[in-house]
C-alpha cells in the first residue's frame, strides 16, 4: 500500500512539473475580430506609431472572407474561421480588385505589409511575454504564382533579439523563384546557416504551413514546411550553433512577417494570404496551454 501511495505521489509530481514547464501559447490570431483597420479595430495586433507605414499598410492589406484568384483558377477561402488577411505584394492592381487594396503600394525594396520597413517599424513585441529564451511560430500562408517571378529571397519570418551583447537577427528565408528553397540567416553566425532545402509547390495557391523555432539557450534553429505535429525528428531544415549559443542574445524580442524581397520587384501581379498565426514560448508539447492568450503589443 505504501509503495502504491509513493508511486502515485511521484507520478503526481511529474505530472505537475510537466505542466508547469510546458510551453505556453502567447498569440493565437486568425483575423476573426477584424472590424476595420489599424486605426479603428480594438486589439489590432499590427498597430504602429508610424503614420507613413500605417497608411501604406492600410493601402496594401485587407481582411476578406474569400477572393477569386482567377489567374490561379482558384477561389481562396480562410484556412479556418470566416476571414483571412489578403495582401498585395506588388505594384500591380489586384484583379479582381478588392476595396481598400490599391496598386503601387510597394517601394524599391518591396517593403510592404504588416511588418513595416526592413530594420523595423512595426514588430509584434514579446519583451515581457517570452522569458524562456525560446520562441516557436506557426502560421498558414498561400501565395499566387507571381512569387516565382521575383527572383530574390523573401525574409519571410524575422525574429529580433532581446538586446544582448551582440545584435542578432534571425530569419527564415524562402527564395521567390521557380525552384523555391528554405534558408536560415543570422547576422552574427556567419550569415547563411547551412544549406538551403527545396520547398514543394509553395506558389500553387494552396494553404501551406510554416513553423519556426529558435532556442537561444542552446543555439538551435529549426524550420518546418507543411509538417504536422512538429518535432526535432521531422524538421524540414535545422541548424545548431557550433559553440552552443546564438551570438550574445538572451532571447527573442520581436517578430516580423515578410521582411522584403532583397530589393527585387515582382514582374507580374503578386499577392498572398495569411491566417492562423500562433506564437509559443517554447516547443508545443500537446498539453493544452493556459487560456489567458495574449495579443501583443497591447493596444
C-alpha positions as CSV (number, residue, x, y, z in Angstrom):
1,X,0.0,0.0,0.0
2,X,2.8,2.4,0.9
3,X,4.5,1.6,-2.4
4,X,1.3,2.4,-4.3
5,X,0.9,5.7,-2.4
6,X,4.6,6.6,-3.1
7,X,4.3,5.8,-6.8
8,X,1.1,7.9,-7.0
9,X,2.9,10.8,-5.4
10,X,5.8,10.6,-7.7
11,X,3.6,10.4,-10.8
12,X,1.6,13.4,-9.5
13,X,4.8,15.4,-9.0
14,X,6.0,14.6,-12.5
15,X,2.6,15.5,-14.0
16,X,2.6,18.9,-12.2
17,X,6.2,19.5,-13.3
18,X,5.5,18.7,-16.9
19,X,2.5,21.1,-17.0
20,X,4.5,23.7,-15.1
21,X,7.2,23.8,-17.7
22,X,5.0,23.2,-20.7
23,X,5.2,25.8,-23.5
24,X,2.6,28.5,-23.3
25,X,0.8,29.9,-26.3
26,X,1.4,33.6,-26.4
27,X,-0.5,34.6,-29.5
28,X,-3.4,32.9,-31.4
29,X,-4.8,35.1,-34.1
30,X,-6.9,34.3,-37.1
31,X,-8.3,37.8,-38.1
32,X,-11.8,36.9,-36.9
33,X,-12.3,40.1,-34.9
34,X,-11.1,42.5,-37.6
35,X,-13.8,45.1,-38.0
36,X,-11.9,48.0,-39.5
37,X,-8.2,48.8,-39.8
38,X,-5.3,49.7,-37.6
39,X,-7.0,53.0,-36.7
40,X,-10.3,51.6,-35.7
41,X,-10.0,47.9,-34.6
42,X,-9.6,47.2,-30.9
43,X,-6.9,44.6,-30.4
44,X,-5.4,45.0,-33.9
45,X,-2.1,43.3,-33.4
46,X,-0.1,45.0,-36.1
47,X,-0.7,48.6,-34.8
48,X,2.2,51.0,-35.2
49,X,3.1,54.6,-34.3
50,X,4.5,55.3,-37.7
51,X,1.9,57.2,-39.7
52,X,3.5,56.7,-43.1
53,X,3.8,53.0,-42.6
54,X,0.2,52.7,-41.3
55,X,-1.1,54.4,-44.5
56,X,0.9,52.0,-46.7
57,X,-0.3,49.0,-44.7
58,X,-3.9,50.2,-44.9
59,X,-3.5,50.5,-48.7
60,X,-1.9,47.1,-49.2
61,X,-3.9,44.8,-47.0
62,X,-7.5,43.9,-46.1
63,X,-9.3,41.1,-44.3
64,X,-11.7,39.2,-46.6
65,X,-13.9,36.1,-46.5
66,X,-12.9,34.9,-50.0
67,X,-11.0,36.0,-53.1
68,X,-11.3,35.0,-56.7
69,X,-7.7,34.2,-57.6
70,X,-8.7,34.0,-61.2
71,X,-5.2,33.6,-62.7
72,X,-4.8,30.6,-60.4
73,X,-8.2,29.1,-61.3
74,X,-9.0,29.1,-57.6
75,X,-11.3,30.7,-55.1
76,X,-9.3,31.5,-51.9
77,X,-11.1,30.9,-48.6
78,X,-9.9,31.1,-45.0
79,X,-7.7,28.3,-43.6
80,X,-10.1,28.3,-40.7
81,X,-12.9,30.6,-39.4
82,X,-14.6,33.2,-41.6
83,X,-11.7,35.6,-42.5
84,X,-8.1,35.8,-43.6
85,X,-5.7,38.6,-44.5
86,X,-5.1,39.3,-48.2
87,X,-2.0,41.3,-49.1
88,X,-0.9,42.9,-52.3
89,X,2.9,42.4,-52.7
90,X,3.5,44.3,-55.9
91,X,2.8,47.4,-57.8
92,X,0.2,45.8,-60.0
93,X,-3.5,46.2,-59.1
94,X,-5.3,43.1,-57.9
95,X,-7.6,41.5,-60.5
96,X,-10.4,41.3,-59.4
97,X,-9.9,44.4,-57.3
98,X,-10.5,44.4,-53.5
99,X,-11.9,47.6,-51.9
100,X,-9.2,49.1,-49.7
101,X,-6.3,47.5,-51.6
102,X,-4.6,49.7,-54.2
103,X,-1.8,49.2,-56.6
104,X,1.6,50.9,-56.2
105,X,1.9,50.1,-52.6
106,X,5.5,48.8,-52.8
107,X,8.7,50.8,-52.6
108,X,12.0,50.0,-54.2
109,X,12.7,47.1,-51.8
110,X,9.2,45.7,-51.8
111,X,8.8,46.7,-48.2
112,X,5.1,46.1,-47.8
113,X,2.6,44.5,-45.5
114,X,2.3,44.0,-41.8
115,X,5.9,44.3,-40.8
116,X,6.9,47.8,-41.8
117,X,10.2,48.5,-43.4
118,X,13.3,46.3,-43.2
119,X,15.1,47.3,-40.0
120,X,11.8,47.7,-38.3
121,X,8.8,49.8,-37.6
122,X,6.0,47.5,-36.8
123,X,7.1,44.4,-34.9
124,X,5.0,42.1,-32.7
125,X,6.9,42.6,-29.5
126,X,7.4,39.9,-26.9
127,X,9.6,41.8,-24.3
128,X,7.5,40.6,-21.3
129,X,5.6,37.7,-22.8
130,X,8.6,35.4,-23.6
131,X,11.2,35.0,-20.9
132,X,12.2,31.4,-21.7
133,X,14.9,32.2,-24.3
134,X,12.8,30.2,-26.9
135,X,10.2,31.0,-29.5
136,X,8.0,28.9,-31.8
137,X,5.9,30.3,-34.6
138,X,3.3,28.5,-36.6
139,X,1.3,30.1,-39.4
140,X,-0.6,29.4,-42.6
141,X,0.0,31.2,-45.9
142,X,-0.9,30.9,-49.5
143,X,0.9,32.6,-52.4
144,X,-0.1,33.2,-56.0
145,X,2.2,32.3,-58.9
146,X,3.6,35.8,-59.2
147,X,6.1,35.0,-56.4
148,X,8.0,32.8,-58.8
149,X,8.9,35.9,-60.9
150,X,10.5,37.9,-58.1
151,X,13.9,36.1,-58.2
152,X,15.2,37.2,-54.7
153,X,14.9,36.0,-51.2
154,X,11.9,36.7,-49.1
155,X,12.8,37.4,-45.5
156,X,9.6,35.6,-44.5
157,X,9.8,35.3,-40.7
158,X,12.1,37.7,-38.9
159,X,13.0,37.3,-35.2
160,X,14.8,40.1,-33.4
161,X,16.9,39.7,-30.3
162,X,16.3,40.9,-26.7
163,X,19.3,43.2,-26.7
164,X,22.2,41.1,-25.5
165,X,25.9,41.8,-26.1
166,X,25.5,41.3,-29.8
167,X,22.7,42.3,-32.1
168,X,21.3,39.1,-33.6
169,X,18.5,39.0,-36.2
170,X,17.4,35.6,-37.4
171,X,15.4,35.0,-40.5
172,X,13.5,32.1,-42.2
173,X,14.0,33.0,-45.9
174,X,12.5,31.3,-48.8
175,X,13.6,32.1,-52.4
176,X,11.0,33.6,-54.7
177,X,11.8,31.7,-57.9
178,X,10.6,28.8,-59.9
179,X,12.7,26.5,-57.6
180,X,12.0,27.9,-54.1
181,X,14.1,26.8,-51.1
182,X,14.1,27.4,-47.4
183,X,17.1,29.1,-45.8
184,X,18.2,30.4,-42.4
185,X,20.2,33.6,-41.9
186,X,21.7,35.1,-38.7
187,X,23.6,38.4,-38.5
188,X,26.3,37.2,-36.1
189,X,26.6,33.5,-37.1
190,X,28.3,33.7,-40.5
191,X,25.3,34.9,-42.4
192,X,23.6,31.9,-44.2
193,X,23.3,28.9,-41.9
194,X,23.8,25.6,-43.6
195,X,22.5,24.6,-46.9
196,X,19.1,25.5,-48.5
197,X,16.3,23.0,-48.6
198,X,13.8,22.7,-51.5
199,X,10.2,23.5,-50.9
200,X,7.4,21.7,-52.8
201,X,5.0,23.9,-54.7
202,X,4.7,26.9,-52.3
203,X,3.3,29.1,-55.0
204,X,0.5,26.9,-56.2
205,X,-2.2,29.0,-54.4
206,X,-3.0,26.4,-51.7
207,X,-2.6,26.9,-48.0
208,X,0.9,25.9,-46.7
209,X,2.1,25.7,-43.1
210,X,5.3,27.3,-41.9
211,X,6.8,26.7,-38.5
212,X,9.9,28.2,-37.0
213,X,11.7,27.5,-33.7
214,X,14.6,29.2,-32.1
215,X,16.3,28.1,-28.9
216,X,18.7,30.9,-27.9
217,X,19.9,28.9,-24.8
218,X,21.4,26.1,-26.8
219,X,21.9,27.7,-30.3
220,X,19.2,25.7,-32.1
221,X,17.2,26.8,-35.1
222,X,14.5,24.6,-36.8
223,X,12.1,25.1,-39.6
224,X,9.2,23.1,-40.9
225,X,7.2,23.3,-44.1
226,X,3.8,21.5,-44.4
227,X,4.6,19.4,-41.3
228,X,2.1,18.4,-38.7
229,X,3.0,17.7,-35.1
230,X,6.4,19.4,-35.4
231,X,9.3,17.7,-33.6
232,X,13.0,17.6,-33.7
233,X,12.8,14.4,-35.7
234,X,10.7,15.7,-38.6
235,X,12.2,19.1,-39.4
236,X,12.5,20.5,-42.9
237,X,15.7,22.3,-42.0
238,X,17.7,22.6,-38.8
239,X,20.9,24.2,-37.6
240,X,22.9,24.1,-34.4
241,X,25.5,26.7,-33.4
242,X,28.9,25.0,-33.0
243,X,29.5,26.8,-29.7
244,X,26.0,26.1,-28.3
245,X,24.6,29.6,-28.3
246,X,23.5,32.3,-30.7
247,X,25.7,35.3,-30.6
248,X,25.3,37.3,-27.4
249,X,21.5,37.3,-27.2
250,X,19.3,36.1,-24.4
251,X,16.0,35.5,-26.2
252,X,13.5,36.9,-28.8
253,X,12.4,40.5,-28.6
254,X,10.1,41.0,-31.6
255,X,8.8,39.4,-34.8
256,X,8.1,40.4,-38.3
257,X,6.3,38.5,-41.0
258,X,7.6,39.1,-44.5
259,X,10.6,41.4,-44.4
260,X,11.4,42.2,-48.0
261,X,12.4,40.6,-51.3
262,X,16.1,41.5,-51.3
263,X,15.3,44.7,-53.3
264,X,13.7,42.8,-56.2
265,X,10.5,43.8,-58.0
266,X,7.7,41.3,-58.9
267,X,7.3,41.0,-62.7
268,X,3.5,40.4,-62.5
269,X,0.6,40.5,-60.1
270,X,1.8,39.2,-56.8
271,X,-0.2,38.7,-53.6
272,X,-0.5,36.3,-50.7
273,X,-2.9,35.4,-47.8
274,X,-2.2,34.8,-44.1
275,X,-4.2,33.0,-41.4
276,X,-4.0,31.4,-38.0
277,X,-0.8,32.8,-36.5
278,X,0.5,31.1,-33.3
279,X,3.4,32.1,-31.2
280,X,4.6,29.9,-28.2
281,X,7.4,30.4,-25.7
282,X,8.8,27.0,-26.5
283,X,8.1,23.9,-28.5
284,X,4.4,22.9,-28.2
285,X,4.1,19.7,-26.2
286,X,0.5,18.8,-27.0
287,X,-0.6,19.9,-23.5
288,X,-3.4,22.4,-23.6
289,X,-1.9,25.8,-22.7
290,X,-3.5,28.3,-20.3
291,X,-6.4,30.1,-21.8
292,X,-5.2,33.7,-21.0
293,X,-3.9,34.1,-24.6
294,X,-2.3,37.5,-25.1
295,X,-2.2,39.7,-28.2
296,X,0.9,41.8,-28.4
297,X,1.6,44.6,-28.2
298,X,-1.3,45.6,-26.0
299,X,-3.2,48.4,-27.7
